[in-house]
């Protein structure tokens, strides 16, 4: 059993215990996913105190709705949806529109794009230059919201096509198409910038 499958099995076991009333099991899930939930929320909200509050709200909602979790998808996929909806609802209540375009990329996100950068590198660019990285970020900013979010869920969050389809509530074929189109747009943008 690989590490990913082991984590999924462990999550499911903890969920079943939490559904049976074991609060310690749910606390373990909170410890496992708290930072990732905060990272998701930080894409919509930029105040650290609000991010912490919304992460707590996410886990409260997840705990209260845990009996509706049937294991049709991975626990993290389900929790991811709860976090996104919590963040979006907060932004809307504040009278703002939900930003999907101004997603920030930090150093950790940098690593998630390495495979895409390697694919785009030519022999002349054996060592990845800062110019190429900057060009990729500019190209990402030019993507439509649906393409950008789909590509980020795949490249940065590491979700599978099936998990992304669950999160975005669309067919797997649509996910594949969006990822393909996003990569093609980025390649075309970079070809013009090299």
N, C-alpha and C positions, 0 to 999 in steps of 0.2 A: 504494500500500500504506500503510495507516494505521499509526500508531505501535505499536498493540497487535499487529497482524499481523506487523509487522517484528520485534518482540521475540520472538514465537513462532517465527518462521522462524530467527532468530538462535539461540534456545535449541536448536532441533532440530539445527541445524548443529553447535553446540558439543557436544551429546549424542552425535551420530554420531562426532565426532572423539574424544571421551572414550572411547566404546565401542571405538574402534580403538587406544586406549592413550595418547592425548594428554592428559597430566595438566594441562597448561597450560589446555586447553579446559575441563576440569572446574573448575579454579581460577577461571576467569572466571564460571562458573555460581555458585560459592560467593560470589564478590564481589557478584554481581548480587542474590542472594537471601538473604544472611546476615542482614541486619536484619529482613527479613520473617519468616524462620524464627524468629528470636529473639522477635519480637513474638507469633507464634503460640504458642510455648512459654510465654511469660510469662503467658498466660491460664490456665495450669495450675500453673506453678511461679513462686514470687515471689522466690527468691534469685538475684541476678544471676550469681553464680559458677556455680550449677547450670544456669541458663539458657544460659550460654556453653558449658558442658560438654555439655548436651543438644543444642545446635545443632551442635556438632562431631560428636556421635554421629549426629545426623540425616544430616549430609553423608557420614560414613563409611558408614552403612547405604546411603545413596543411591548412593555410588560402588561399593560391593560389589554392589548389586543393579541397577546400570545396564544390564547386558545383558538384564535382564527388561523394561526399558522399551522398548515397541514403537511408541510414538507414537500409541496409541489415544486418549490424552488429552493435554492440554498438559503440558509438563514441570513447570510450577509446580503444577498440580493434583496430579500424582503426588508431587512433593516435599512438598506441603502434607499429604498423607495420611501420608507417612513421618514428618513432624514431629509431627503429632497423635498418631500411634501411639507414637512415642518418648516424648513427654511423658506420655501416659496410662500407659504401662508403668512409667515412673519413679514416678509418683504411687502406683500400685498397689503397687509394690515397697516403697514407704515405709510401707505399711499404711494408706493413706488412700483414701477414695473419690474418684473422678474428679470434680472440680468443673466444672460447666458453668454453674452459676447465678451464680458470683461473678466473672464476666468483668468486667474493668475497662475503662472508657472513658476514653481520654486526649484531649488536644486534637486530635490527628490524627483520632481516631474521630469527634469532634465534627463535622468537615467532612463525613464520610460520611453523616451523618443530616440534612444540610441540606435535601435534596430532600423527605424525609419531613416535616420541620418546616414547610416552605413549603406542602406539600399540606394540612397541618392548620391553617394560619393562616387566620383570618377577616379581613375588611376592618378590623374593630375592632382587630386585632392586627397592624397593618401592619409594625411593627418587632417582631422576635421578642424576647420578654421572657425573663428568666432563669427566671421562674416556669414558663413553658411548657416550656423546656428541662428544668428539674428534673422536671416532670410526665412528660415523655417518658422520662427515665431511670427514674423510679419504675415507669412502665408496662412498660418493658423488663424490669425485675427481676421483674415479676409473670408474665411469659410462661413457658410450660413450656420445658424445656430444648431440646426438638426445634424449637420455633418460634423461640426466641431464637437458637440456633446458625444455623439456616437464614437468618433475617433478617440476622444479622451477616455471614454469608458473602456475602450479596448486597449489602447497603447499605454495609458497612464495608470488606470485602475486595475488593468489586467483581467477584466471580466471576459468571460467566453461570449460567443455570439448568442447563445441561448440565454445567458444571464442578462445581456444587454437588451435582448428582445423582451424579457420579463420586465426590466426596469422601464423601458420606453413604451411598453405595451404595443409592440408592432411585430410583424413576422420576422423570422430569422433571415429570410431572403432580403428583406428591407435593410436589416443591419449590415449584411454583407455588401449590398449595393452602396450604402452610404459610406462604408469604410473604403471601398474601392474608389468611389468618386472623390472622397476627401484626399486620398493619397494621390490620385491623378491630378487634382487641382494644385496640390502642393508641388508635385513634380513639375508641372507646367510653369508655375510661378517661379520655381527655382531655376528652371532652364533659362528664363528671361533675365534672371539676376546674376547668372554666372559669367 
